[in-house]
Amino acid sequence: MIKPLDQHRRPGFLTILALLGVAFFGIELWATTAYRHDHFLMLLSAILISGIPFSLAVWWTFRFRQFPRGSIALIIGFGILFRLVLVPLDPPRFSTDMYRYIWDGRVQAAGVNPYLYLPIDRKLAPLRDPLIYPNINRRDYAHTIYPPAAQLFFLAVTRITESVTGFKGAIFLLEIGTMFLILLTLQSIGQPPQRLLAYAWHPLPIWEFGSSGHIDALMIFCIALALYARSRQRFALVGCALGAATLVKFVPLLLFPALYRRWDKKMPISFAGTLFVLYLPYIFTAGPRVLGFLPQYMKEEGLQNGDRYYLLDLSDWILDLLGVVHSIPPSVFIALAFTALATGMLWAFLRNPSLNARYPECSPHWLHSGFVLALLFSVILSSTYPWYYVWIVLFLCFVPNAAALALTLSLPQLYRSMVDQSGDDLFRFRSRTFLPFFGLLLVHWWLMWWRTRRSTVFPRNS
């Protein structure tokens, strides 16, 4: 019998990984050049092409379970470098959200509740400046939409710096913390820590957080902390971290049934306590206005009338192709979407054993449940904003999935529907993103079914 080669002595692993990292970095430098010269299509092309060396690096890394010394340092080093290069880029090309972040922090530092006044309000006139204020989106009709945890972060950062580069520097530090937490979680559940590469080198978080500085980086950090705490069975910390993530953006609430362990009291108490404590200083003076622009935002984005749901548009297109006169009413689709999400959350809850049940804590069932819920919600929402999908990338470190990987790599092309005025409509842009994903997902399910059936019909000899 031939003894398998020791992976610690496998020649060329670090060399190949380093070459792929250098290739990624070279493409990123090309993209930054296009960024500085405002060559939009060239920039998007470079970001999409950078997915090629990244995908090869993921394939190469996820093949093994043993690695040579220095591989972690190489992965983290490149992950930091890829982000650090983007921090000085100014102004942001893909989004102006960061100007609202800085404005909200400035308003709070002046002792004003950010939920009370529009940026255009005369009472805030002394806070206006020529750099931040003119770039605030919706400043003449939208109150802030960001929940209290995000607001506290805005306040903390702007007490140090109110510049775009400085704010992105704070986001950069959050990303380093996220990578550290992913590393700890992988070690805790018995998976190779080198799988951190799926997040550290992924173009989506690199560009969305490195160039645009989206506050979603704080949400991802809090979710990563919740996952690490869950792997260590520290349920009080899980509740606090998930509560903080929910008050950065409300969507992490969906992960509660996946991370919860039945009959545990610490997690729901700490979760509810975190929501109460963080909301209290804002709700005391603003009352129900702490929801800010959220209700109007849902109308503006077509989330209530069905205009922004890709699955609804796809269903109508298929019905039209088949010659069916009547389309699916938006209210029916929204009801089906809520039913699907509720079913998914119930499924995740029922997968969790009771507090006293014995089972291996390294079991990734709760990670898989969280991944399914994040993917299900993201596909149903089908947002045109690529940064809304970054939490899927976080779970890819623990739950490899080729279809989800392809989806997250193709998302930058959605920026054409937001910025570039071309002949294609929104449906076509999203079809180029979601149809390949659906196809790969079907192939993935078929392969799983085939392998299960084969192992049943032709069992391996013990």
N, C-alpha and C positions, 0 to 999 in steps of 0.2 A: 504494500500500500504506500502510495506516495504521500509524504507529509506535506501539508499545505504550507506555502511560503508565509513566514511571519510578517504580518502587516507592518510591524515596527521597522522592518528592514526592507520593505518594499521599495525598490529603487524608482526614482522619478516622480513620486507622488507630490512632493513639495515643489519640484520643478514645474510640473504640469500646472499645478494650482497657481504658482507664481506667474507663469506665462499668461494664464487666463486673467489673472488680476491685472497684469500690465496691459493686456489687450483692452480690458474694460476701462482702465484708466485713460488709455489713449483715446478711446471713443468719447469718454467723458470730457476730455480736454477739447476735442472737436466740438462737442455740444456746448461747452462754455464759450467758445469763440463765436458760435452762432448766436448764443444768448446775448453776448455783449453787443453784437452787431444787429440784433433784432431780426435775424433770419428765421422766421417762425417755422416754416416747413422743414428747413434743414435741422433745426433744433429737435423737432419731433422725430424726424428720421433717425437722428443720432441716438436719442433716448430709446427708441424701439430697437435699433441695431444692437445697443448695449445688452439687450436681453439675450443675445446669442452666446457671448462668452459666459454670461451669468448662468444660463441654462446648462451649458457644458460643465461649469464648475459644480452646479448642484448635482448633476448626474454623476460626475466623477466622485464627489464626496459621499453621496448617499449610497454608493455601492459597497462601502466598507464599514466595519465596526471597530477596527483597530487602525491607529494612525501613527505616523512618525512624530517624534518630538518636534515641537515648534510649529505644528499645524495650526493650533489655536491662535498663537501669536500672529501668524501670517493672516489668518482670516480676520481677526479683530483689527490688525494694523491696516489692512486694505479698507475694511469697513469704515474706520475713522478717517482715512485719507479721502475716500470718495465723498464723504460729507463735508470735510473741512474745506475742500476746494470750492464748494458752492456757497459757503457762508458769506464771502465778500460780495457776491453778486447783488447788485442793486441798480435799478428798482426791480421788484418782483414782476415777472412777465405773465405768469399764469393766474394770479389772484391778487386782489388788493385787501384781503381779509386782515392782513397784519396791521394795516393802518388803523382799523377799528380796535384791534387788540391794544395797541399803544394808546389810542384815544381813551378807551375805557379805563386803563390804568392811570392815565393822567387825571381823568375826572374823579376817580376815587381818591387820589392823592390830594385833591382840592377839597375833600370832605363831602362830595356829592354822590348820591346813590346813582349809579349808571343807568338804572332802569327807569328813572324819572323823566329825563329830558332827551330830546332829539339833539344830535350834534349841532344842528342849525339854530337851536334855541338861543335867544339873546342872553339868557343867564349864563351860558357857557362861552360867550364871546371872548372873555379875557384868556381863555385857554387855547384859542386858535393860533396857529402858526402857519408859515408858508410851505412846510414840508409834509406834515402829517394830515392836517385837517382837509386840504383840498383833495386828497386821495381817498377819503373815507367813502365807501360805497353806501348808497341809500341814506346818506346823511340828512336828507331833507324830509324823509317820511318814515324811517325805521328806527325804533328804539333797539338797543342791543339785544341780541338773541342768546348770548352766551351765559350758561348757568354759573352758580357761585364759585365752584372750584376753579373754573377758568378765570373768573374775575379776580380771585385772590392771586392767581399766578400772574395775571396782567399787572396787578398792583405791585407785586414783589419785584418783577423784572424791571418795570419802569422806574422804580426807585433807584435802580442802578444805572439804567440807560434807557433813553427813549429813541434810539436810532434803530433803523431797520437791521443793520448789521449786528448790533448788540443784541436785539431780540432773537435773531437767528442763532447767535452764539448760545443763548440760553436753551433754545430748542436742540442745538447740537449736544449740549451736556445731557439733556433728557435722553437723547438717542443713545449715548454711551451708557447711561444707566439702564436703558431697556435691554441693550445687548448683554450687559452683565447679568440681569435678571433672567434672561432667556438661557444663558449659560448655566446658571445655578439650577434652573428648573430641569434642564436636560440631564444634568448630573443627578438630580434628585430622583428622577423617574427611570434612571438606568439607560438612557439613550446617549449616543455619542455626542459630546458637546460640540463637535465640529459641525453639527447640523444647524448651528447658529448661522452658518453661511446663507441659508435660505432667507434670512431677514437682513443680515449685515450687508450683503452684496445686492440685494434686490433693488432695481432701478426705481420702483414706485416710492418706497419710503425715502430713499436717498434724495430724489428730486422734489417730492412733495414737502418734505421737512427741511431739506438742505437749501432749496432755492426759494420756496414759498413760505416756509416757517409756520405751517398750519398748526393750530392748537391741538389737533388730533394727536400730535406727538405726546402730549401730556396724557391723553386718554389711553394711548397704547402703553405708556409707561405704567399707568395705574392698573391696567388689565394684566400686564406682565407681572406686576407685583402680586396681584390676586392669584395668578396661576402658580407662582412660586409658593405663596402661602398655602394654597390648596395642596400642593405636592408635599408640603411638610405638615399637613393637617392642622394648621393654625387658623381655625375658622373665624375667630374674631378679627384677625388681620385680613382675611378674605373679604369679610363684610365691609370693613373700612375702605380697603382698596377699591372694591367694586362700587361702593357708594361714591367715592371720589371720582372714579371714572364716569359714573352716571351723571355727575354734576359737572363734567367737562362737556360731554355730549350725551344725550339721554339714551342712546341705543345700547350701551353696555348692560342696561337693565335686563335685556334678553338673555344674558349669560347666567343670571341668578339660578335658574333650575338646573343648569349644567354643573355649576360649582357647589351647589348645596348638597348636604348629606342629611338624609331624612332624620327627623327628630332632633337635629342639632339646634340649639337655641342661640349660640353665640353669634353665628353669622347673620341671621335676620335682625337681631338686636343691634349689633354693631353697624349693620347696613342702614337701618332706620335712624339710628343715632347720628351717623355721619351726615345723612340728608338733613336732619333737623338742625344740627349744629352749624352746618355750612350755609343753610338757607336763612337762619334766624337773623343775622345782622342786616340782611337785605330786605327781607319780608317785613321787618319791623317798621320801615319807613315807606316801602313801596307797595305793600299789600299784594293783591293779585297781579299787579303789574310786573312782578318778578319773572313772569313768562316772557316778557319783552315782545319781540317781533315774531315769536314762534307761530302763533295762530295765523298771522298774516303771511308768514313765510310759506306755510303749508298750502295756502291758497295760491300764492304767487308761483310756486313750483309745480302746481297742478296735481298735488297729492290728494286733493279732495274730490276733484272732478275727473281724475283718471288720465289727464293729459300726459303725465310723465312716466307711466308704467309701460315698460317695453313689452312685457308679456301680454298686456292688453292690446297693444298695437300689433303685435305679432299674431295674436288670435284673430283680430279683425282682418288682417291681411290674408291669412289663410282662408277665412270664411269668404272673403271677397274673391279669392282665387278659385274657390269651389262654387262660386255663383250664388252663395247664400246672401239674401238681401239684408237680413237683420244682423246687426253686430251685437257684441256682448255689452250690456249696459255697464257703465263705470261702477255703479253702486253694487252690482252683482260681483264684479271682479274684486272690488275692495273687500266685500264680505268674504269671498273665497280666500283672499290673501290673509285676512285676519284669522280665518279658520286654519289655514296652513301654518301660520306662525304659532297659534295656540296649540295646535296638535304637536308641532315640533317641540315646544316648551314642555308640554305634558310628557312626551316621549323621553326627553332629557331628564325630567324629574323622576320618572318611573325607573329609569336605568340606575339611579343612585340607590345603593343599599342603605339600610337603616344604620344608625349610629353604632349599634352594638354588633353589626354583622362583621364577620371576618372575611377579608379579601385582601389580595396584595395591593398595597397602596401605589406600587409602580404601574398598576394597570392604567392604561390611558383612556378608559371609557369616558371620563369627564372631559378630557381634552378633545376627544372625538365628538362628543356632544356639543361642546362649545364651538368647534369648527363648523359643524353642520348648521347650527343656529346662525352663526355669523354669515355663512355662505347663503343660506336660505333667505335671510333678511335682505342681504345685499342684492341678490338676484331679483327678488320681488320689487324692491325699491327701484332698482336699475337707475341709480342716479347718474347724471352726466358729469358729476364732479369726481375725478379719479381718486382724490384723497379719502373719499368715503369708504373705499375698499381696502385700506391699508391694514385693518385689523384681521383680514383674511391672511395676509402675509405673515403676521405673527404666528398664527396657528400652523402654517406650513412647515415650521421648524419641528413640530411635534407630530403632525398628521400629513405625510407627503401625499400630494394629489396632483397629478399632471394636468387635469382639466382646470383646477383652480389656479395653478401656476400659470397656465397659458392665459387665463382670463386676466389676471393681475398684470401680466406683461403687455397685454394688448391695450390696456386702458388709456395710455397717453394719447391715442388717436382721437379720443372723445373731445380733446381740446379743440379740434377743428370745428366741432359743432358750436363751440362757445366763442371762438375768436375769428376763425377764418370764414369769410363769406363765400362759400362755394355753391355749386349747383346741387350737391347732395343735401338731403334733409336729415333730420335727427334720427329718423328710423333707420336709414341706411348706415349711418355711422355706428349706431348701437348694434345693428345686425352683424357688422364686421367684428364686433367684440364678442357678442353673446352666442351667435350661431356656432362658431368653432368650439366654444366652451361646451355647449349642449352636446355637440357631436362627440367630443372627447369624453364627456361624462358618460354617455351611453356606451362607448367602447370600454371605459373603465368598469362599468357595472357588468357588461357582458363577460369581460375577462374574469371578474370575481366569480360570477356564476359558473363559468366554464371550469375554473380551477377547483371550485367546491364540488362540482359534479364529477370531475375527473378523480379527485381524491376519494370520493365516495365509491365510485365504480371500480377504481384501480388503487386501493389503499397501499401505502408503502409498507414494505416488510419491516417489522420491528427489529 
